[in-house]
Amino acid sequence: MDSSSPIPKIGEGLGWNIESPFFSLLIFSDSVGLARFGSFWFNTPSSGSGQYYHSELKEGDCVRMEVDLDSTPRTLQFFVNGEAVQWYVSGIPSSVRIGFSVAYLTAYFRIDNISRLTRPTPISDGMYEVMW
């Protein structure tokens, strides 16, 4: 997915319901993700590697990933049940790949929506930034 993609680029919204998958934005070996057991993790060129705790995801939770390829710097935010996760990533490249991984044989997820937002969700003042 890149800024010339036919899939909308302004505040792209991906929404899905989960049981126990792992969601991530992948750019070669650099990546950012949100895992079922509550970790927001990153491996970025500027910030290195790390992870922060977020509340554990439960069956039926709705996770959304919003990529804004038009902002300067370009940003990525995760949302759980409509609430922004406390950390966001800035400075992501103009070309990204969004990936999903299921860690258990009985796990599943369903993509409910891939849509264009008329405007991206603003980054709140109390959020923490991870630099790409």
C-alpha positions in Angstrom: 0.0 0.0 0.0 1.5 3.3 -0.9 0.4 6.9 -1.6 -0.4 6.1 -5.2 -2.5 3.1 -4.3 -6.2 2.9 -5.5 -7.1 2.1 -1.9 -7.7 5.4 -0.2 -4.6 6.9 1.4 -6.0 9.7 3.7 -6.5 8.2 7.1 -7.0 4.7 5.8 -9.1 2.7 8.2 -8.9 -1.0 8.6 -11.4 -2.5 11.1 -11.7 -6.1 12.2 -13.0 -8.2 15.1 -10.6 -10.5 16.8 -10.2 -13.7 18.8 -6.4 -13.9 19.0 -4.5 -12.5 16.1 -1.5 -10.3 15.9 -1.7 -7.1 13.8 1.3 -5.3 12.3 2.5 -2.8 9.8 5.6 -4.3 8.0 8.3 -2.5 6.1 11.0 -5.0 5.3 12.6 -5.9 8.7 11.2 -2.8 10.3 7.7 -3.2 11.8 5.1 -2.0 14.4 2.4 -4.2 15.9 -0.4 -4.8 18.4 -0.5 -8.2 19.9 -3.4 -10.0 21.6 -1.7 -10.2 25.0 -1.5 -6.5 25.3 1.8 -5.4 23.8 2.3 -2.5 21.4 5.7 -3.3 19.9 8.0 -1.7 17.4 11.2 -2.3 15.6 11.9 1.0 13.8 15.1 2.5 12.3 15.0 5.7 14.5 13.6 4.3 17.8 15.1 0.8 17.7 13.1 -2.0 19.3 10.8 -1.9 22.3 7.3 -2.6 23.5 4.7 -1.1 25.8 1.8 -2.7 27.5 -1.8 -2.1 26.5 -4.8 -3.9 27.9 -5.2 -7.5 26.7 -7.4 -7.9 23.6 -10.5 -10.1 24.2 -12.7 -12.1 21.9 -15.0 -9.7 20.1 -12.8 -6.6 20.5 -12.7 -4.4 17.4 -9.2 -3.3 16.4 -8.6 -0.6 13.9 -5.4 0.6 12.3 -5.3 4.0 10.7 -2.5 5.0 8.4 -2.3 8.6 7.3 0.1 8.8 4.2 -0.8 12.4 3.5 0.2 14.0 6.8 3.7 15.3 7.4 5.1 13.3 9.0 3.0 10.2 7.9 1.5 8.5 11.0 0.0 5.2 12.1 -2.5 4.8 15.0 -4.1 1.7 16.5 -7.6 1.8 18.1 -9.3 -0.8 20.3 -13.0 -0.6 20.5 -12.9 3.0 19.2 -10.3 4.2 21.7 -6.9 5.2 20.5 -4.0 3.1 21.9 -1.7 5.4 23.9 1.2 5.2 21.4 1.4 6.2 17.7 4.2 6.0 15.1 5.3 9.0 13.1 7.5 9.3 10.0 6.5 6.0 8.4 7.6 5.5 4.8 5.4 6.4 1.9 5.0 2.7 1.0 3.8 0.2 3.7 2.5 -3.4 3.9 -0.2 -4.3 6.4 0.0 -7.8 7.8 -2.0 -10.2 10.0 -0.8 -13.2 11.8 -2.8 -15.8 13.8 -0.8 -17.5 16.5 -3.2 -20.4 17.5 -5.0 -23.1 15.6 -8.4 -22.1 16.9 -7.8 -18.4 16.4 -9.5 -16.3 13.8 -10.2 -12.7 12.7 -12.6 -11.1 10.3 -11.9 -8.0 8.3 -15.1 -5.9 8.6 -14.1 -2.8 6.7 -11.4 -1.3 4.6 -12.4 2.3 4.0 -11.4 5.8 3.2 -11.9 8.4 6.0 -12.7 11.9 5.0 -10.1 13.0 7.5 -7.7 11.2 9.7 -8.3 11.0 13.5 -6.2 13.7 15.2 -3.4 12.6 17.5 -4.3 13.5 21.1 -2.0 15.5 23.3 -1.5 12.8 25.8 -0.2 10.2 23.3 3.3 9.0 23.1 5.3 9.1 19.8 7.5 6.4 18.4 9.7 7.7 15.6 10.1 5.6 12.5 
